[in-house]
Amino acid sequence: MIETRHTRTGKSSGSDWTFLNNHAHVLLCLARDPGARLRDVAEMVGITERAVQKIVRDLEECAVLRRIRDGRRNRYQIDLHQPLRHPLENDHTVGELLGLFLDKDRGDG
């Protein structure tokens, strides 16, 4: 499901870009629910399940994410201490980025 982005006034902005990329969106979904099915993550992010699988592999390869088998399901563990990857932001960690959203979700921020 693709949604049209709206400005603060509620009108369509005419563009569908966001400040976070799909890797960040997938990571945020898995931080909120480490046992989420990738099919459900794909629906939340608005991309295909295959795209989510590729993103999860990317995150595993750079040691941000670890897949843990839990019976017939997978759970995902995030290394919050990993630095962000771009030179403009690599003095911050994955945990700092997720904290911007997770603290708000819990009502802490």
C-alpha positions as CSV (number, residue, x, y, z in Angstrom):
1,M,0.0,0.0,0.0
2,I,1.5,3.3,-1.1
3,E,0.3,6.5,0.6
4,T,0.5,10.0,-0.7
5,R,2.5,12.2,1.6
6,H,0.8,15.3,3.0
7,T,2.1,18.6,4.3
8,R,1.3,19.9,7.8
9,T,-1.8,21.6,6.3
10,G,-3.0,18.2,5.1
11,K,-2.6,19.0,1.4
12,S,-0.7,16.7,-0.9
13,S,2.9,17.8,-1.2
14,G,3.2,16.6,-4.8
15,S,6.1,14.4,-4.0
16,D,6.4,11.0,-2.3
17,W,9.9,11.2,-0.9
18,T,10.6,10.8,2.8
19,F,13.6,11.7,5.1
20,L,14.3,8.1,5.9
21,N,15.0,5.4,3.3
22,N,13.6,1.9,3.2
23,H,16.5,0.4,5.2
24,A,15.7,2.8,8.1
25,H,12.0,1.9,7.8
26,V,12.6,-1.8,7.9
27,L,15.0,-1.4,10.8
28,L,12.4,0.7,12.7
29,C,9.7,-1.9,12.1
30,L,12.0,-4.7,13.5
31,A,13.0,-2.6,16.4
32,R,9.3,-2.1,17.3
33,D,8.6,-5.8,16.8
34,P,11.6,-8.1,16.7
35,G,9.4,-11.1,15.9
36,A,7.6,-9.4,13.0
37,R,7.1,-11.4,9.8
38,L,8.9,-9.9,6.8
39,R,5.6,-10.0,4.9
40,D,4.1,-7.7,7.6
41,V,7.1,-5.4,7.5
42,A,6.8,-5.2,3.7
43,E,3.2,-4.1,4.1
44,M,4.0,-1.5,6.7
45,V,6.9,0.0,4.7
46,G,5.0,-0.2,1.4
47,I,7.5,-2.4,-0.5
48,T,7.7,-6.0,-1.6
49,E,8.6,-8.8,0.7
50,R,11.5,-9.6,-1.6
51,A,12.8,-6.0,-1.1
52,V,12.5,-6.4,2.7
53,Q,14.5,-9.7,2.5
54,K,17.3,-7.9,0.6
55,I,17.3,-5.1,3.1
56,V,17.5,-7.6,6.0
57,R,20.5,-9.3,4.2
58,D,22.2,-5.9,3.8
59,L,21.6,-5.1,7.5
60,E,23.0,-8.6,8.5
61,E,26.0,-8.2,6.3
62,C,27.0,-4.9,8.0
63,A,26.4,-6.4,11.5
64,V,23.5,-4.1,12.3
65,L,21.0,-6.9,12.4
66,R,21.2,-10.5,13.6
67,R,18.6,-13.2,12.7
68,I,17.8,-15.6,15.6
69,R,15.8,-18.7,14.9
70,D,12.9,-19.0,17.4
71,G,11.0,-22.3,16.6
72,R,9.6,-21.9,13.2
73,R,9.9,-18.1,13.2
74,N,12.8,-15.6,13.2
75,R,13.5,-12.9,15.7
76,Y,15.8,-10.0,14.9
77,Q,18.3,-8.5,17.2
78,I,19.7,-5.0,16.5
79,D,23.2,-3.9,17.4
80,L,22.4,-0.4,18.7
81,H,26.1,0.5,18.9
82,Q,26.8,0.2,15.2
83,P,27.6,3.6,13.6
84,L,25.4,4.9,10.9
85,R,27.0,4.3,7.5
86,H,27.2,7.7,5.7
87,P,30.2,9.9,6.4
88,L,27.9,12.8,7.3
89,E,26.2,10.8,10.1
90,N,28.7,8.1,11.1
91,D,29.5,9.8,14.4
92,H,26.0,8.7,15.5
93,T,24.8,5.1,16.2
94,V,21.9,3.0,15.0
95,G,20.6,3.2,18.6
96,E,20.5,7.0,18.5
97,L,18.5,7.0,15.3
98,L,16.0,4.4,16.6
99,G,15.8,6.3,19.9
100,L,14.3,9.3,18.1
101,F,11.3,7.1,17.2
102,L,11.2,4.5,19.9
103,D,11.2,6.9,22.8
104,K,8.2,8.7,21.2
105,D,6.4,5.4,20.7
106,R,6.8,4.6,24.4
107,G,5.7,8.1,25.5
108,D,9.1,8.9,26.9
109,G,9.8,11.7,24.5
